[in-house]
């Protein structure tokens, strides 16, 4: 999944982003509300983790703008204020969930994953294709009962291809969903990742290259 973390405390923002990347997510960071709206204008995110108490353009205004624009991402609002009135106000603005600070990182991850599942068409908890099984919750993929030693990006590409249910996924879509804003769109990173993934999946081959279109399983 692709996540935008909007937090004005840079150290906290980068710490959260680093932890989410270790969980296999593609993460961008915005340090203020204006930057958040700029990123959502050009990128599709599954979840926006939004600090409510932003300087300048307040988090409430960011959430309201996303809601009015019909932006499809789910919004998880963070705030140091944890009163019932604060929660009601945040949810009334269009936020999908609310997490008070300080928070346990494991709970943040669980809430992001739950929101991401709601932002996409319903999928089974375990993705299966023949003898290939992928469990997004445990981050484990197996083939013929043997665990596959996949890197986070290989796991992300495999999850995206299986989630497509036989549809073709372009290299551009894989790059957008599996990498963050620092990925160079002109590199061969997707092609190289798919090549490594093919080797790890073994025979018979599962990933088909569709000329001038992309990849599918």
C-alpha positions in Angstrom: 0.0 0.0 0.0 1.0 3.6 -0.4 0.7 6.0 2.6 1.1 9.7 3.1 2.3 10.8 6.6 1.4 14.4 7.3 3.2 15.6 10.5 5.0 18.9 11.2 7.4 17.4 13.7 10.0 16.2 11.2 11.8 13.7 13.5 8.5 12.0 14.4 7.4 12.0 10.7 10.6 10.4 9.5 10.6 7.9 12.4 7.0 6.8 11.6 7.8 6.7 7.9 10.8 4.5 8.5 8.8 2.1 10.6 6.0 1.9 8.0 8.6 1.2 5.3 9.9 -1.7 7.4 6.3 -3.0 7.4 6.5 -3.1 3.6 4.6 0.1 2.9 5.6 2.8 0.4 5.6 6.1 2.4 5.8 9.8 1.5 6.1 12.5 4.0 4.6 16.0 4.1 5.5 18.5 6.9 2.6 20.8 6.5 -1.0 21.0 5.1 -0.1 22.7 1.9 2.5 20.1 1.0 0.0 17.4 1.8 -2.6 18.8 -0.6 0.2 19.1 -3.3 1.1 15.4 -2.9 -2.5 14.2 -2.9 -3.1 16.2 -6.1 -0.6 14.1 -8.0 -0.4 10.8 -6.1 -3.0 8.2 -5.2 -2.6 7.0 -1.6 -4.5 4.2 0.2 -4.2 6.0 3.6 -3.4 9.5 4.7 -2.0 9.7 8.3 -2.9 13.2 9.2 -1.7 15.2 12.2 -4.7 17.4 13.2 -2.6 20.2 14.8 -0.6 21.4 11.8 0.7 24.9 11.7 -0.6 27.1 8.8 -3.2 25.1 7.1 -4.8 23.1 9.9 -5.3 19.4 9.7 -9.1 19.9 9.8 -8.9 22.1 6.7 -6.7 19.4 4.9 -9.2 16.7 5.8 -12.1 18.9 4.7 -10.5 19.7 1.4 -9.8 16.0 0.7 -13.4 15.1 1.5 -14.9 17.8 -0.7 -12.6 16.7 -3.6 -13.8 13.2 -3.2 -10.3 12.0 -2.7 -10.5 8.2 -2.3 -7.8 7.6 0.4 -8.9 6.8 3.9 -7.8 9.4 6.5 -6.4 8.4 9.9 -6.3 11.6 12.1 -3.7 11.9 14.8 -3.9 14.4 17.6 -2.7 15.1 21.1 -6.3 16.0 22.0 -8.4 13.0 22.9 -11.7 14.3 24.1 -14.9 12.9 22.7 -15.7 16.3 21.2 -12.4 16.3 19.4 -13.0 12.8 18.0 -16.6 13.7 16.9 -15.3 16.9 15.2 -12.5 15.0 13.3 -14.8 12.2 12.2 -17.4 14.8 11.1 -14.9 16.4 8.8 -14.5 13.1 6.9 -11.8 11.3 8.8 -12.2 7.5 8.8 -10.4 6.8 12.1 -8.9 8.7 15.0 -5.8 7.9 17.0 -4.6 10.0 20.0 -1.0 10.7 20.7 1.1 9.2 22.1 0.2 5.9 20.3 1.7 2.4 20.1 3.3 1.9 16.7 1.8 -1.6 16.4 -1.7 -0.1 16.8 -0.9 2.6 14.1 0.2 -0.2 11.7 -2.9 -2.2 12.4 -5.2 0.7 11.9 -3.5 1.7 8.6 -3.9 -1.8 7.3 -7.5 -2.0 8.3 -8.2 1.3 6.5 -6.3 0.2 3.4 -8.5 -2.9 3.1 -11.6 -0.6 3.2 -10.2 1.7 0.4 -9.9 -1.2 -2.1 -12.4 -3.8 -3.4 -12.9 -6.6 -1.0 -10.2 -9.3 -1.2 -9.8 -12.5 0.7 -7.4 -12.3 3.7 -5.0 -14.7 2.0 -4.3 -14.4 -1.7 -4.1 -17.8 -3.5 -3.1 -18.7 -7.0 -2.6 -22.5 -7.5 0.2 -23.5 -5.0 1.1 -19.9 -4.4 -0.2 -18.3 -1.1 0.4 -14.7 0.1 -0.7 -13.5 3.5 -0.6 -9.7 3.7 -1.1 -9.6 7.5 1.8 -11.8 8.4 3.9 -10.8 5.4 4.5 -14.4 4.4 4.4 -15.9 0.9 4.8 -19.6 0.2 4.8 -21.8 -2.9 4.2 -25.5 -2.6 4.4 -25.0 1.1 7.8 -23.5 1.0 8.3 -20.0 2.4 9.7 -17.5 -0.2 12.5 -15.2 0.8 11.1 -12.1 -0.7 12.4 -8.5 -0.2 9.8 -5.9 0.8 9.5 -4.6 -2.8 9.3 -8.2 -4.2 6.5 -8.9 -1.7 4.7 -5.7 -2.7 4.9 -6.5 -6.4 3.6 -10.0 -5.8 0.7 -8.7 -3.7 -0.3 -6.1 -6.3 -0.2 -8.8 -9.1 -2.3 -11.3 -7.1 -4.7 -8.5 -6.0 -5.4 -7.7 -9.7 -7.0 -11.2 -10.1 -5.6 -11.9 -13.5 -5.8 -8.3 -14.9 -2.7 -6.7 -16.4 -0.8 -4.4 -14.1 1.4 -1.9 -15.9 5.0 -1.1 -14.8 3.8 2.5 -14.0 1.1 1.2 -11.7 3.6 -1.1 -9.9 6.0 1.8 -9.5 3.2 4.1 -8.2 1.8 1.6 -5.7 5.0 -0.1 -4.6 7.5 2.7 -4.4 7.5 6.2 -2.8 8.0 9.6 -4.4 11.8 9.2 -4.5 11.6 6.4 -7.0 13.0 7.4 -10.5 10.3 6.6 -13.0 12.9 6.3 -15.7 14.9 3.5 -14.0 14.6 -0.2 -14.6 13.7 -0.9 -11.0 10.3 -2.5 -11.7 11.8 -4.7 -14.4 14.7 -5.8 -12.1 12.3 -6.5 -9.2 10.0 -8.6 -11.4 13.0 -10.5 -12.7 14.2 -11.3 -9.2 10.7 -12.2 -8.1 10.4 -14.6 -11.1 13.6 -16.4 -10.0 12.4 -16.8 -6.4 9.0 -18.1 -7.5 10.6 -20.9 -9.5 8.9 -23.2 -12.0 6.5 -23.4 -13.6 6.6 -19.6 -14.3 3.7 -17.6 -12.9 4.3 -14.0 -14.0 3.5 -13.3 -17.6 4.8 -10.3 -19.4 2.2 -8.7 -21.7 4.1 -6.7 -24.4 3.6 -2.9 -24.2 1.1 -3.4 -21.3 2.7 -4.8 -18.1 2.5 -8.0 -16.1 -0.1 -10.4 -14.8 -0.5 -13.6 -12.8 
